[in-house]
């Protein structure tokens, strides 16, 4: 079979979204990819679309897509890879291109090797023997959790004395949310430090509804936690990040932030909320989400390859 391989352009975002939704339907049973998130990926400041993106067409049909970006400025490189099941040869073309470009980006950073990470559904459309044969292996598993919402039952939590939750509406609050994110996620697997402007791009701040971002403070500790939620996904409301500083953990503050988000989404008429969590998270996050009614939707593995 003869394929056409070329770089992606921003104008390709609708076709890429359609491909990712076709993959969603196979892997998780429903379409869950929205155009804005694809556009945000293509606009990443670390991405040179001409050299860091790949589309493969069978005739006029897009059958595979790859994207590479470098948040670390060192050896750590991230990639995305999507392919339809009957077009593994197209997926191989992108894998070869990803490998070459990852090594090139790492060397440009002064690194002797590229440590590349790829997230795949645990039952992916990609034939994983193709990446295992290239030296890839699983290093982590994540769960995407979801929870039904009820407008009558999901109300804003009653806050203990000395605890306050406020929306993140001022520039000072946004900078504080960034600081809390950097400090609370620093111990997480695969964390990459991000300056404020980089972080704003990561969370697609221009499109973010900041009324769905909250800061939690206590009389004793001051600002102690944050939660970032989004309401621009068709499938469900989404909690992007939630964190509580180490000194404040074990006091139920994370649960208060979750219930604040549940109530906000329910009031907007949402019937489902979701989030992702590292199953090996050492801060107690998986247990926190379970206590607050969140159940497994699907699982994702982080695959790693060390390329020289």
Secondary structure, DSSP 4 states (H G I P E B T S, - for coil): ---EEE---GGGHHHHHHHHHHHHHHHTSS----HHHHHHHHT-TT--HHHHEEEEEETTEEEEEEEEE-SSSSSEEEEEEEE-TT-HHHHHHHHHHHHHHHHHHHHHTT-SSEEEEEEEETT-SS-THHHHTTT-EEEEEEEEEEEE--TTT--PPPPPTTEEEEE--SHHHHHHHHHHHHHHHTTSTT-----HHHHHHHTTTTT--GGGEEEEEETTTEEEEEEEEE---SS-EEEEEEEE-GGGTTSSHHHHHHHHHHHHHHHTT--EEEEEEETT-TTSHHHHHHHTT-EEEEEEEEEEEEE-
